[in-house]
Amino acid sequence: MNTYHAIAWIDNRLRLLDQRELPHNVIYLEYTSAPAVAVAIREMVVRGAPAIGITAAYGMALAALYCDAASVKDVHAALGEANAVLRAARPTAVNLFGALDRVLARAANPALKTVDAVRAAVLEEAHAIYEQERQANLAIGQHALPLVPDDACILHHCNTGPLATGEFGTALRVIIAAHEAGKRVHAFVDETRPRLQGARLTAWELQQLGVPYTLIVDGAAAHIMRTRGVDLCVVGCDRIAANGDTANKIGTFHLALAAHAHGIPFYVVGPTSTIDLSTPTGDDIPLEERSEEEVTCVGSCRIAPVGATAANPAFDVTPARYITAIITERGVVRPPFAKTLAQLLR
């Protein structure tokens, strides 16, 4: 069990573990306004699709709680403003928009006749979103166990542990659950350029939990598959389109290609809150482009010549044909995804 919490609601404040400071410093920041929460999401104090959704929901709770409202109409206006600010924070993770829509729908209930009733309902919905993701994480680990052989070597990309999901993890939960079940697994951890979430965060989390791992550079994945042996790959997801195409941290697509070339199962892992049936294919998923400095610099140290330009897509899309299965809290979904994903959500 992890002893840290990426997200917590304490004394009517939102507390976030500043993931930019890990692994060297464990620093918590507190928030009391939706615009500040939006900045925290945009600047990656918190990251990971499920965690972003939870955080946005609590941002709405802050907006309701701290607005100067004399009527229910005033609270709704404050929530509308907060929704617009939070919705613009990051474009790719569908959990962000799903969480905001849930909170707005709850607040719009005509049975809520007072300001305090709306405030209580919004906070209750944020808590419910957190608890739903928490339970989904645990169920994902259980559904994945039969897919992980004893003594498995598992390749993992980016960070999908408790830091990214609020409590137990998604793709990293597959590894942790197998470890807890005594399957003697070993993780190969992609460093995940340019922000090094694998090196900074996943390695830190596995170390906290005593799971054996080896850190590798992103470009070594195919070589490790060929020379060391990898039994399966597990990755997270920020949005799954209706046909199974999946947006995830940049580098996921080439990992899927390498796994396909070596005949290695490639599993996308995430809660059903990341499935977006309103998005037909991966071509329709908006992909965030971040600043050049994340590529030209490592932290505050510049590694590229002054004047060098860089492209920095934060995500890529893995076509469904390279995905062996999608592991969710409701079970394992296999191709044809256009059919099975719709069945799963129905």
PEVENZI-V375139 format. One record per residue. RES is the residue in one letter. PHI is phi in whole degrees, -180 to 180 (999 if undefined). NEAR is the number of other ideal C-beta (glycine too) atoms within 8 Angstrom. Layout:
RES,PHI,NEAR
RES,PHI,NEAR
//
This chain:
M,999,2
N,-73,9
T,-101,4
Y,-120,8
H,-132,9
A,-68,12
I,-136,15
A,-151,6
W,-105,12
I,-135,6
D,52,3
N,60,5
R,-132,10
L,-94,15
R,-111,12
L,-121,14
L,-77,14
D,-74,11
Q,-74,12
R,-71,7
E,-90,8
L,-75,13
P,-93,6
H,-84,4
N,-133,6
V,-103,7
I,-125,7
Y,-106,8
L,-118,9
E,-113,9
Y,-132,13
T,-132,9
S,-143,9
A,-65,13
P,-60,8
A,-67,9
V,-65,16
A,-61,13
V,-63,9
A,-61,13
I,-69,17
R,-65,8
E,-91,7
M,68,9
V,-59,11
V,-124,14
R,-153,12
G,99,12
A,-55,17
P,-63,18
A,-66,15
I,-64,16
G,-62,16
I,-60,15
T,-62,15
A,-63,15
A,-62,16
Y,-69,14
G,-61,15
M,-67,19
A,-61,15
L,-64,16
A,-61,14
A,-68,15
L,-69,9
Y,-101,7
C,-76,9
D,-89,4
A,-114,9
A,-101,5
S,-149,7
V,-60,12
K,-59,6
D,-64,12
V,-64,15
H,-61,11
A,-65,8
A,-64,12
L,-67,15
G,-63,8
E,-65,10
A,-64,14
N,-60,12
A,-63,8
V,-69,11
L,-70,16
R,-63,9
A,-87,6
A,-65,12
R,-148,9
P,-95,5
T,-91,13
A,-71,11
V,-70,14
N,-58,13
L,-57,16
F,-73,8
G,-63,10
A,-66,15
L,-63,14
D,-63,8
R,-64,11
V,-65,17
L,-63,11
A,-64,8
R,-66,11
A,-67,16
A,-81,7
N,-56,8
P,-66,4
A,-73,4
L,-85,10
K,-97,5
T,-128,7
V,-60,11
D,-64,6
A,-66,10
V,-65,14
R,-59,12
A,-65,8
A,-67,12
V,-64,15
L,-65,12
E,-61,9
E,-68,13
A,-62,16
H,-60,9
A,-66,8
I,-63,14
Y,-60,14
E,-65,8
Q,-62,10
E,-65,16
R,-60,11
Q,-67,9
A,-62,14
N,-56,18
L,-63,10
A,-66,10
I,-58,17
G,-59,14
Q,-69,8
H,-66,12
A,-81,17
L,-52,11
P,-64,5
L,-86,11
V,-108,13
P,-74,6
D,-61,5
D,61,8
A,-75,12
C,-100,12
I,-122,17
L,-98,17
H,-127,17
H,-116,15
C,65,15
N,-135,14
T,-135,17
G,-89,14
P,-53,14
L,-62,14
A,-94,17
T,-129,16
G,101,13
E,-148,10
F,-118,11
G,105,15
T,-116,16
A,-63,16
L,-68,17
R,-63,18
V,-58,18
I,-69,15
I,-65,15
A,-63,12
A,-66,14
H,-62,13
E,-65,6
A,-83,7
G,81,5
K,-86,12
R,57,6
V,-82,14
H,-133,11
A,-103,14
F,-97,15
V,-109,14
D,-63,15
E,-63,11
T,68,15
R,-68,8
P,-94,7
R,-95,8
L,59,10
Q,-65,12
G,-69,16
A,-68,11
R,-85,10
L,-106,15
T,-65,17
A,-60,13
W,-63,10
E,-66,15
L,-64,16
Q,-65,9
Q,-59,9
L,-98,9
G,74,5
V,-91,11
P,-63,8
Y,-152,12
T,-132,8
L,-83,8
I,-132,11
V,-74,6
D,-55,10
G,-71,4
A,-91,8
A,-58,14
A,-64,9
H,-63,7
I,-63,12
M,-60,14
R,-77,7
T,-104,6
R,-103,8
G,90,6
V,-126,14
D,-90,10
L,-164,13
C,-113,15
V,-129,15
V,-136,19
G,-87,16
C,-158,15
D,-101,13
R,-162,14
I,-111,14
A,-75,15
A,-60,12
N,-92,10
G,98,14
D,-57,14
T,-129,16
A,-90,15
N,-152,14
K,-51,14
I,-52,7
G,106,13
T,-68,14
F,-60,11
H,-71,8
L,-68,15
A,-64,14
L,-64,9
A,-65,11
A,-63,15
H,-62,10
A,-64,7
H,-101,10
G,68,4
I,-101,12
P,-57,10
F,-123,14
Y,-110,17
V,-92,16
V,-128,17
G,-179,17
P,-72,13
T,-65,10
S,-66,15
T,-95,15
I,-88,12
D,-123,11
L,-70,8
S,-80,4
T,-104,11
P,-62,6
T,-141,9
G,-62,13
D,-65,6
D,-96,7
I,-87,14
P,-71,5
L,-110,12
E,-69,10
E,-111,7
R,-105,7
S,-68,5
E,-61,9
E,-62,6
E,-65,10
V,-95,11
T,-78,10
C,-129,11
V,-113,6
G,63,4
S,-94,3
C,-98,6
R,-78,6
I,-114,6
A,-105,8
P,-59,4
V,-59,4
G,99,4
A,-67,7
T,-102,5
A,-146,8
A,-97,7
N,-138,11
P,-68,10
A,-80,10
F,-136,13
D,-132,12
V,-116,12
T,-95,15
P,-61,9
A,-58,12
R,-66,4
Y,-99,11
I,-103,16
T,-70,6
A,-163,11
I,-115,17
I,-100,15
T,-125,16
E,-71,10
R,-98,6
G,137,6
V,-97,10
V,-108,11
R,-119,8
P,-60,7
P,-79,6
F,-64,13
A,-58,9
K,-88,7
T,-73,11
L,-67,15
A,-64,10
Q,-63,7
L,-61,12
L,-78,8
R,-73,4
//
